[in-house]
Amino acid sequence: MKLIEGILNIFAPHECVRCKVEGSLLCSACAQALTAVPPRCYRCRRWEAESRTCQRCRSQSPLFSVWSVASYDDTVAKELVRVLKFGRAKGAAAAMAQPLAAVVTVPKETYITYVPTANTRVRQRGYDQAELLAKELSRQSGAPYTPLLARVNDKRQTGQKRGARTQQMQDAFRVLSPEMLRNKHVLLVDDVLTTGATCEAAARVLRRAGAKSVSAAVFAVA
């Protein structure tokens, strides 16, 4: 599919979603203009170095750190996510992974994996946008990509508050290869983090299966 997209891009090249310059869905200048998210605990929003989950929230969360590069309120970030998920613009994954790779800390012995999208969504789109983003982040960071999770239910999270999301995500994932996780760090990748309930549910099953630590890398935070 990358070959086909590359050929199509020769005849109908991508243009930046912000300035419309041809060549990339997000040019380097406009990437610098994204509304940045400061290092902080993703749960309580208190400042934390390395975007770590703060000590107070750590007892409630299996996520060690959550990195992101943009606020979902940023119109450019929102448009990139839209064209990736609904516009079949797979090249957006590479554009989103580039600034993400610049801020993420990847320890040795780390697997990059993704938070699986609901199966109905994958069938509709023909691909999983989180998987594309994880593969691109792996390529740009050098850390190995490994699919570690499968989605068990198809419950949708859109429009739900944290309590409802947490309830819906119980038993939503299963680990594909538990034997691979012993003493390994895992970096979960997704496009957008809203309440964190989905990433937390995925992280919990990975920790139960033996992962040493689980962090997340998301392009945008709502």
N, C-alpha and C positions, 0 to 999 in steps of 0.2 A: 504493500500500500504506500510506503514511503516513496518508492520509485514512481508510482502513478502520480502521487501528489507533486513530486519534483518536476515531472514532465508538464503537468497542468500549470505549475507555477511559472514555467518558461513562457507559456502563451497567455496566461492570466495571472500575473504575479500578485503575491500578497501585498497589501498596503497597510500601513500602520493604522490602528483603529483610532488613534488620536489626531495625527497630523496628516494622514493619508499619503505619506511618502512611500513609494514602492520599495519592496524588498523584504519586509518582515511585518508581521502583525503587530509588533511593538518595537519601534526603532530604539536605539540606545539612548537618544536624547529624551524620548518620552518615558522610557523606563525610569530615568532619573526623576521624572516628575510625578511618579506614583505617590499617593499619600501614604507615607511610611507608618508602620506600627512600632512604637518604641518597645524595648525589651521589658517584658512584664509577665506576671502570672496570668495565664489565659482565663482563670476562673474569677479571681477577685480584682484583676486589672492593676494590682500593685506592682511598682517597679521591681524587677528582678533581673540581675545579670544573667546573660546567656538564655534569657526567656524561660527560666526555670519555673516550675510550679513551686509556689512559696511553701514554706514549712507548714503554715496553717492549713493550706489546701491539700497538701500531699497525702494526708490521711484519708482524703475522700477521692483521690484521683490516682490511677495507675500510670499517668503520663509524667515523665521526668521533666521534659521541656516541650514547648510548642513554639516553633518558629514560623513567622509569616513575613510577607514583604509589603502587603498593602491592605488598606481598609476596603471592605466591600462597598462602602459608601462612595468610594472613588469611582467616577463614571468610567474611566479607562479600565480599571480592574474589573468592574462589572461587565463591561462589553467584551473583554477577553474571555471571561468565564462563559458568557452567553454564546459567543461564536464557537467555542470549544464544545459546549454541551448541546447546542441546538442548531448551530450553523454548519456542522460537519467540517469545521476548520481545524483539522488535527494539528496543523502547524502551530496553533496557539499553545500547545503543550510545551514546545521548545521555547517559545517566547516567555512563558510563565516560569519555566524551570531555571532559566538563566539567572534572573535576580535572586531566586530562591537558593540556588547553589552557592551564591556569594555570601549568604548569611548563615547557612546551616553548618553546625559543627558535627562532623561524622567521626566517632571514635573508631579505632581498629576493631575488627571482629563485629562489624555492623552489616546487617542485611537491610536493604531498602525494599519495602513492599508497599502495598496500597490498601486503602479501605474499599472493599468491593461495593459498587453501586448495586441497587436493587436490580434483579435479573430482568424484570419487565423493561426497565430503562435501558439496559444494555441491548436487549433485543430491538427496541425501538431505534436506538442510535446506530447500532452495528458495532459498537465498541464501548469500552469503559474509559471515561475521561480521566479518572484517577489512575488507572493503569498506565495510560499514555504519559501522564505527568511523572509517575514514578520511574518509568523507563528512561525518560529524558533526564531526570535528576540523577539517576544512576550513571548515565553516559557522561554527564557534565561534571559530576563529583568524583567519579572513579570507584565508588562503593558498589558492590555487587547487588544486582536486582534479583529478587527471588519472590515468586508468588507464595504467600504463606497462609492466606485466608480465603474462605469461601463464604458467600452470603447464604444464610439458611432461610430467612424470610424476606418478603417483598414489601414490608410496611413502609409507607412513605413518611418522610420527616418534614416535608415542606409545610410551614405555617404552624408547627407545633412548638409549644413551650418546653423548657428543660424537663419538667416532670413527666410530661407525656412522651417526650423523646426518649428519656431514660427507660421508661416502662416498655416502650415499643422495641428498644434495642436489646432487651434481655434475651439472651440465647439467639442473637441475630447472626452470629458468626461461628465458624468452626475452623480449627487449625488443620492445615493440609499435611504438614510434615513436622510433627512435634519433636522428632528425634534431631532435627536440625537446629533447634533453639537453645540447646544446653549451653550456658555461658556466653550467649550471643546477645548483642545489642540489636534492637530493631528500630528502624525509622519508618514510621507510618506516613504515607503521603495521601493528601486529598486536595481538592481544589478550593473548597470553602469550609471554614469552621464557623458554625453558628453558636450553638450552646456548648459544644464539645461532647455531647452525649454519645454520638456515633463513634468518634475516635476513642473515647473512654471504653466503650463496650468492646471494640476491637482490641484495645490494649490489654484489657482484663483477661481475655482468653489467651492472648500471647504470653502474659505473665504466668498464668496458671499452667501453661504448657512448658514453662521452663526458661523463658527469655530473661536475661539478666536485667535488662532495662528496656523500656519502650518510650520513645519520644515521637513527636509528630512534626511534619513540615507541611504547611498549607499555604497556598498562594495568597488567599485573602481571608480576613476575619470580619465577620458581620458584627 
